Protein backbone atom coordinates (compact mmCIF):
# COMPACT_ATOMS: atom_id res chain seq x y z
CA UNK A 1 0.00 0.00 0.00
CA UNK A 2 1.23 3.49 -0.88
CA UNK A 3 0.26 5.33 2.28
CA UNK A 4 1.63 7.81 4.77
CA UNK A 5 1.57 5.85 8.02
CA UNK A 6 2.15 7.09 11.56
CA UNK A 7 2.09 5.00 14.72
CA UNK A 8 2.24 7.10 17.87
CA UNK A 9 2.23 5.98 21.49
CA UNK A 10 -0.24 8.29 23.24
CA UNK A 11 -1.46 6.44 26.32
CA UNK A 12 -4.41 8.84 26.52
CA UNK A 13 -8.01 8.07 27.50
CA UNK A 14 -10.05 6.60 24.66
CA UNK A 15 -12.74 9.26 24.88
CA UNK A 16 -10.14 12.03 24.52
CA UNK A 17 -8.61 10.45 21.41
CA UNK A 18 -11.99 9.77 19.81
CA UNK A 19 -13.12 13.32 20.55
CA UNK A 20 -9.97 14.84 19.02
CA UNK A 21 -10.09 12.64 15.93
CA UNK A 22 -13.78 13.29 15.28
CA UNK A 23 -13.22 17.02 15.82
CA UNK A 24 -10.40 17.02 13.26
CA UNK A 25 -12.37 15.02 10.69
CA UNK A 26 -15.45 17.23 11.04
CA UNK A 27 -13.57 20.52 10.86
CA UNK A 28 -11.64 19.38 7.79
CA UNK A 29 -14.74 18.15 5.90
CA UNK A 30 -13.89 14.44 5.95
CA UNK A 31 -16.90 12.19 5.44
CA UNK A 32 -17.34 8.45 6.13
CA UNK A 33 -16.60 6.57 2.93
CA UNK A 34 -14.65 3.55 1.74
CA UNK A 35 -11.60 2.81 -0.35
CA UNK A 36 -12.00 -0.29 -2.48
CA UNK A 37 -14.31 -1.86 0.07
CA UNK A 38 -12.36 -0.77 3.16
CA UNK A 39 -13.91 1.81 5.54
CA UNK A 40 -12.14 5.18 5.45
CA UNK A 41 -12.80 8.90 5.67
CA UNK A 42 -12.75 10.93 2.47
CA UNK A 43 -12.32 14.57 1.62
CA UNK A 44 -12.48 16.14 -1.85
CA UNK A 45 -14.53 15.64 -4.98
CA UNK A 46 -11.77 15.07 -7.52
CA UNK A 47 -12.71 18.24 -9.44
CA UNK A 48 -12.22 21.29 -7.26
CA UNK A 49 -10.05 19.37 -4.85
CA UNK A 50 -7.88 16.25 -4.89
CA UNK A 51 -9.49 13.32 -3.07
CA UNK A 52 -7.74 12.46 0.19
CA UNK A 53 -8.40 9.57 2.51
CA UNK A 54 -7.72 8.72 6.13
CA UNK A 55 -8.09 5.58 8.24
CA UNK A 56 -7.23 5.36 11.90
CA UNK A 57 -7.42 3.10 14.92
CA UNK A 58 -6.55 3.39 18.60
CA UNK A 59 -5.67 0.31 20.59
CA UNK A 60 -3.70 -0.19 23.82
CA UNK A 61 -2.66 3.45 23.89
CA UNK A 62 -1.22 3.42 20.34
CA UNK A 63 -2.68 5.51 17.54
CA UNK A 64 -2.26 4.17 14.01
CA UNK A 65 -3.06 6.68 11.32
CA UNK A 66 -2.96 6.02 7.57
CA UNK A 67 -3.34 8.80 4.99
CA UNK A 68 -3.24 8.73 1.22
CA UNK A 69 -4.47 10.54 -1.88
CA UNK A 70 -6.27 9.39 -4.99
CA UNK A 71 -4.11 9.54 -8.10
CA UNK A 72 -5.19 10.66 -11.54
CA UNK A 73 -5.88 7.05 -12.53
CA UNK A 74 -7.78 6.34 -9.28
CA UNK A 75 -4.77 4.62 -7.77
CA UNK A 76 -3.53 4.94 -4.20
CA UNK A 77 -0.75 7.48 -3.63
CA UNK A 78 1.25 8.38 -0.55
CA UNK A 79 1.81 12.00 0.41
CA UNK A 80 5.06 12.38 -1.52
CA UNK A 81 5.71 12.87 -5.22
CA UNK A 82 5.17 15.63 -7.76
CA UNK A 83 1.48 15.04 -8.57
CA UNK A 84 -0.59 17.16 -6.19
CA UNK A 85 2.51 18.09 -4.22
CA UNK A 86 1.03 21.27 -2.72
CA UNK A 87 -2.20 19.65 -1.53
CA UNK A 88 -0.44 16.56 -0.18
CA UNK A 89 2.15 18.70 1.60
CA UNK A 90 -0.60 20.66 3.38
CA UNK A 91 -2.35 17.41 4.27
CA UNK A 92 0.81 16.01 5.82
CA UNK A 93 1.37 19.18 7.86
CA UNK A 94 -2.22 18.98 9.13
CA UNK A 95 -1.65 15.41 10.26
CA UNK A 96 1.51 16.37 12.14
CA UNK A 97 -0.38 19.22 13.79
CA UNK A 98 -3.13 16.80 14.79
CA UNK A 99 -0.62 14.43 16.36
CA UNK A 100 0.88 17.33 18.33
CA UNK A 101 -2.58 18.19 19.65
CA UNK A 102 -3.17 14.56 20.61
CA UNK A 103 0.04 14.60 22.64
CA UNK A 104 -1.01 17.58 24.74
CA UNK A 105 -1.25 17.26 28.49
CA UNK A 106 -4.81 16.75 29.67
CA UNK A 107 -5.60 19.06 32.60
CA UNK A 108 -6.32 17.48 35.93
CA UNK A 109 -9.93 17.61 37.19
CA UNK A 110 -10.72 20.50 39.51
CA UNK A 111 -12.15 19.39 42.88
CA UNK A 112 -15.78 20.38 43.26
CA UNK A 113 -17.44 21.76 46.39
CA UNK A 114 -18.29 18.27 47.66
CA UNK A 115 -14.67 17.16 47.35
CA UNK A 116 -15.03 14.98 44.25
CA UNK A 117 -12.70 15.52 41.31
CA UNK A 118 -14.62 16.37 38.17
CA UNK A 119 -14.80 18.70 35.21
CA UNK A 120 -17.70 21.08 34.92
CA UNK A 121 -19.46 20.19 31.65
CA UNK A 122 -16.44 20.41 29.33
CA UNK A 123 -12.86 19.16 29.09
CA UNK A 124 -10.51 22.14 28.58
CA UNK A 125 -8.28 20.86 25.76
CA UNK A 126 -6.86 22.55 22.68
CA UNK A 127 -8.46 21.50 19.40
CA UNK A 128 -7.72 22.15 15.74
CA UNK A 129 -8.43 25.70 14.59
CA UNK A 130 -8.08 26.26 10.84
CA UNK A 131 -8.12 30.06 10.97
CA UNK A 132 -5.31 30.22 8.42
CA UNK A 133 -7.40 28.25 5.94
CA UNK A 134 -10.33 30.65 6.36
CA UNK A 135 -8.09 33.63 5.60
CA UNK A 136 -6.54 31.81 2.62
CA UNK A 137 -10.02 31.07 1.26
CA UNK A 138 -10.91 34.77 1.34
CA UNK A 139 -7.61 35.77 -0.30
CA UNK A 140 -8.02 33.28 -3.15
CA UNK A 141 -11.69 34.24 -3.52
CA UNK A 142 -10.72 37.88 -4.02
CA UNK A 143 -8.00 36.86 -6.50
CA UNK A 144 -10.62 34.84 -8.39
CA UNK A 145 -12.75 37.96 -8.83
CA UNK A 146 -9.75 40.11 -9.76
CA UNK A 147 -8.65 37.64 -12.47
CA UNK A 148 -12.10 36.65 -13.81
CA UNK A 149 -10.93 37.29 -17.37
CA UNK A 150 -7.94 34.94 -17.02
CA UNK A 151 -7.47 31.17 -16.77
CA UNK A 152 -5.82 31.80 -13.39
CA UNK A 153 -9.31 32.53 -12.09
CA UNK A 154 -10.13 28.81 -12.30
CA UNK A 155 -7.01 27.88 -10.33
CA UNK A 156 -7.70 30.51 -7.66
CA UNK A 157 -11.36 29.40 -7.42
CA UNK A 158 -10.35 25.79 -6.81
CA UNK A 159 -7.93 26.89 -4.09
CA UNK A 160 -10.54 29.17 -2.55
CA UNK A 161 -13.07 26.33 -2.37
CA UNK A 162 -10.47 23.89 -1.03
CA UNK A 163 -9.44 26.22 1.81
CA UNK A 164 -13.10 26.98 2.53
CA UNK A 165 -13.70 23.32 3.34
CA UNK A 166 -10.99 23.50 6.00
CA UNK A 167 -11.78 26.99 7.26
CA UNK A 168 -15.56 26.72 7.60
CA UNK A 169 -15.17 24.99 10.96
CA UNK A 170 -12.72 27.54 12.37
CA UNK A 171 -13.31 30.61 14.52
CA UNK A 172 -13.17 32.68 11.30
CA UNK A 173 -15.88 30.77 9.47
CA UNK A 174 -17.33 34.05 8.13
CA UNK A 175 -14.14 34.75 6.19
CA UNK A 176 -14.21 31.26 4.72
CA UNK A 177 -17.82 31.71 3.60
CA UNK A 178 -16.97 35.04 1.97
CA UNK A 179 -14.08 33.34 0.18
CA UNK A 180 -16.40 30.60 -1.08
CA UNK A 181 -18.90 33.14 -2.45
CA UNK A 182 -16.17 35.14 -4.21
CA UNK A 183 -14.68 31.94 -5.65
CA UNK A 184 -18.00 30.73 -7.03
CA UNK A 185 -18.87 34.11 -8.55
CA UNK A 186 -15.44 34.53 -10.10
CA UNK A 187 -15.47 30.95 -11.43
CA UNK A 188 -18.93 31.46 -12.91
CA UNK A 189 -17.96 34.68 -14.68
CA UNK A 190 -14.79 33.09 -16.05
CA UNK A 191 -16.73 30.04 -17.30
CA UNK A 192 -19.28 32.25 -19.08
CA UNK A 193 -16.52 34.27 -20.73
CA UNK A 194 -14.75 31.11 -21.87
CA UNK A 195 -17.95 29.71 -23.40
CA UNK A 196 -18.72 33.05 -25.06
CA UNK A 197 -15.19 33.26 -26.45
CA UNK A 198 -15.41 29.69 -27.79
CA UNK A 199 -18.78 30.28 -29.46
CA UNK A 200 -17.80 33.60 -31.05
CA UNK A 201 -14.48 32.15 -32.20
CA UNK A 202 -16.23 29.15 -33.76
CA UNK A 203 -18.82 31.31 -35.51
CA UNK A 204 -16.11 33.61 -36.84
CA UNK A 205 -14.17 30.63 -38.13
CA UNK A 206 -17.22 29.20 -39.90
CA UNK A 207 -18.09 32.59 -41.40
CA UNK A 208 -14.55 32.97 -42.73
CA UNK A 209 -14.53 29.42 -44.08
CA UNK A 210 -17.75 29.77 -46.09
CA UNK A 211 -17.29 33.37 -47.18
C-alpha positions as CSV (number, residue, x, y, z in Angstrom):
1,X,0.0,0.0,0.0
2,X,1.2,3.5,-0.9
3,X,0.3,5.3,2.3
4,X,1.6,7.8,4.8
5,X,1.6,5.8,8.0
6,X,2.1,7.1,11.6
7,X,2.1,5.0,14.7
8,X,2.2,7.1,17.9
9,X,2.2,6.0,21.5
10,X,-0.2,8.3,23.2
11,X,-1.5,6.4,26.3
12,X,-4.4,8.8,26.5
13,X,-8.0,8.1,27.5
14,X,-10.1,6.6,24.7
15,X,-12.7,9.3,24.9
16,X,-10.1,12.0,24.5
17,X,-8.6,10.4,21.4
18,X,-12.0,9.8,19.8
19,X,-13.1,13.3,20.5
20,X,-10.0,14.8,19.0
21,X,-10.1,12.6,15.9
22,X,-13.8,13.3,15.3
23,X,-13.2,17.0,15.8
24,X,-10.4,17.0,13.3
25,X,-12.4,15.0,10.7
26,X,-15.4,17.2,11.0
27,X,-13.6,20.5,10.9
28,X,-11.6,19.4,7.8
29,X,-14.7,18.2,5.9
30,X,-13.9,14.4,6.0
31,X,-16.9,12.2,5.4
32,X,-17.3,8.5,6.1
33,X,-16.6,6.6,2.9
34,X,-14.7,3.5,1.7
35,X,-11.6,2.8,-0.4
36,X,-12.0,-0.3,-2.5
37,X,-14.3,-1.9,0.1
38,X,-12.4,-0.8,3.2
39,X,-13.9,1.8,5.5
40,X,-12.1,5.2,5.4
41,X,-12.8,8.9,5.7
42,X,-12.7,10.9,2.5
43,X,-12.3,14.6,1.6
44,X,-12.5,16.1,-1.8
45,X,-14.5,15.6,-5.0
46,X,-11.8,15.1,-7.5
47,X,-12.7,18.2,-9.4
48,X,-12.2,21.3,-7.3
49,X,-10.1,19.4,-4.8
50,X,-7.9,16.2,-4.9
51,X,-9.5,13.3,-3.1
52,X,-7.7,12.5,0.2
53,X,-8.4,9.6,2.5
54,X,-7.7,8.7,6.1
55,X,-8.1,5.6,8.2
56,X,-7.2,5.4,11.9
57,X,-7.4,3.1,14.9
58,X,-6.5,3.4,18.6
59,X,-5.7,0.3,20.6
60,X,-3.7,-0.2,23.8
61,X,-2.7,3.5,23.9
62,X,-1.2,3.4,20.3
63,X,-2.7,5.5,17.5
64,X,-2.3,4.2,14.0
65,X,-3.1,6.7,11.3
66,X,-3.0,6.0,7.6
67,X,-3.3,8.8,5.0
68,X,-3.2,8.7,1.2
69,X,-4.5,10.5,-1.9
70,X,-6.3,9.4,-5.0
71,X,-4.1,9.5,-8.1
72,X,-5.2,10.7,-11.5
73,X,-5.9,7.0,-12.5
74,X,-7.8,6.3,-9.3
75,X,-4.8,4.6,-7.8
76,X,-3.5,4.9,-4.2
77,X,-0.8,7.5,-3.6
78,X,1.3,8.4,-0.6
79,X,1.8,12.0,0.4
80,X,5.1,12.4,-1.5
81,X,5.7,12.9,-5.2
82,X,5.2,15.6,-7.8
83,X,1.5,15.0,-8.6
84,X,-0.6,17.2,-6.2
85,X,2.5,18.1,-4.2
86,X,1.0,21.3,-2.7
87,X,-2.2,19.6,-1.5
88,X,-0.4,16.6,-0.2
89,X,2.1,18.7,1.6
90,X,-0.6,20.7,3.4
91,X,-2.3,17.4,4.3
92,X,0.8,16.0,5.8
93,X,1.4,19.2,7.9
94,X,-2.2,19.0,9.1
95,X,-1.7,15.4,10.3
96,X,1.5,16.4,12.1
97,X,-0.4,19.2,13.8
98,X,-3.1,16.8,14.8
99,X,-0.6,14.4,16.4
100,X,0.9,17.3,18.3
101,X,-2.6,18.2,19.7
102,X,-3.2,14.6,20.6
103,X,0.0,14.6,22.6
104,X,-1.0,17.6,24.7
105,X,-1.2,17.3,28.5
106,X,-4.8,16.7,29.7
107,X,-5.6,19.1,32.6
108,X,-6.3,17.5,35.9
109,X,-9.9,17.6,37.2
110,X,-10.7,20.5,39.5
111,X,-12.1,19.4,42.9
112,X,-15.8,20.4,43.3
113,X,-17.4,21.8,46.4
114,X,-18.3,18.3,47.7
115,X,-14.7,17.2,47.4
116,X,-15.0,15.0,44.2
117,X,-12.7,15.5,41.3
118,X,-14.6,16.4,38.2
119,X,-14.8,18.7,35.2
120,X,-17.7,21.1,34.9
121,X,-19.5,20.2,31.7
122,X,-16.4,20.4,29.3
123,X,-12.9,19.2,29.1
124,X,-10.5,22.1,28.6
125,X,-8.3,20.9,25.8
126,X,-6.9,22.6,22.7
127,X,-8.5,21.5,19.4
128,X,-7.7,22.1,15.7
129,X,-8.4,25.7,14.6
130,X,-8.1,26.3,10.8
131,X,-8.1,30.1,11.0
132,X,-5.3,30.2,8.4
133,X,-7.4,28.2,5.9
134,X,-10.3,30.6,6.4
135,X,-8.1,33.6,5.6
136,X,-6.5,31.8,2.6
137,X,-10.0,31.1,1.3
138,X,-10.9,34.8,1.3
139,X,-7.6,35.8,-0.3
140,X,-8.0,33.3,-3.1
141,X,-11.7,34.2,-3.5
142,X,-10.7,37.9,-4.0
143,X,-8.0,36.9,-6.5
144,X,-10.6,34.8,-8.4
145,X,-12.8,38.0,-8.8
146,X,-9.7,40.1,-9.8
147,X,-8.7,37.6,-12.5
148,X,-12.1,36.6,-13.8
149,X,-10.9,37.3,-17.4
150,X,-7.9,34.9,-17.0
151,X,-7.5,31.2,-16.8
152,X,-5.8,31.8,-13.4
153,X,-9.3,32.5,-12.1
154,X,-10.1,28.8,-12.3
155,X,-7.0,27.9,-10.3
156,X,-7.7,30.5,-7.7
157,X,-11.4,29.4,-7.4
158,X,-10.4,25.8,-6.8
159,X,-7.9,26.9,-4.1
160,X,-10.5,29.2,-2.5
161,X,-13.1,26.3,-2.4
162,X,-10.5,23.9,-1.0
163,X,-9.4,26.2,1.8
164,X,-13.1,27.0,2.5
165,X,-13.7,23.3,3.3
166,X,-11.0,23.5,6.0
167,X,-11.8,27.0,7.3
168,X,-15.6,26.7,7.6
169,X,-15.2,25.0,11.0
170,X,-12.7,27.5,12.4
171,X,-13.3,30.6,14.5
172,X,-13.2,32.7,11.3
173,X,-15.9,30.8,9.5
174,X,-17.3,34.0,8.1
175,X,-14.1,34.7,6.2
176,X,-14.2,31.3,4.7
177,X,-17.8,31.7,3.6
178,X,-17.0,35.0,2.0
179,X,-14.1,33.3,0.2
180,X,-16.4,30.6,-1.1
181,X,-18.9,33.1,-2.4
182,X,-16.2,35.1,-4.2
183,X,-14.7,31.9,-5.7
184,X,-18.0,30.7,-7.0
185,X,-18.9,34.1,-8.6
186,X,-15.4,34.5,-10.1
187,X,-15.5,30.9,-11.4
188,X,-18.9,31.5,-12.9
189,X,-18.0,34.7,-14.7
190,X,-14.8,33.1,-16.0
191,X,-16.7,30.0,-17.3
192,X,-19.3,32.3,-19.1
193,X,-16.5,34.3,-20.7
194,X,-14.8,31.1,-21.9
195,X,-17.9,29.7,-23.4
196,X,-18.7,33.1,-25.1
197,X,-15.2,33.3,-26.5
198,X,-15.4,29.7,-27.8
199,X,-18.8,30.3,-29.5
200,X,-17.8,33.6,-31.1
201,X,-14.5,32.1,-32.2
202,X,-16.2,29.1,-33.8
203,X,-18.8,31.3,-35.5
204,X,-16.1,33.6,-36.8
205,X,-14.2,30.6,-38.1
206,X,-17.2,29.2,-39.9
207,X,-18.1,32.6,-41.4
208,X,-14.6,33.0,-42.7
209,X,-14.5,29.4,-44.1
210,X,-17.7,29.8,-46.1
211,X,-17.3,33.4,-47.2
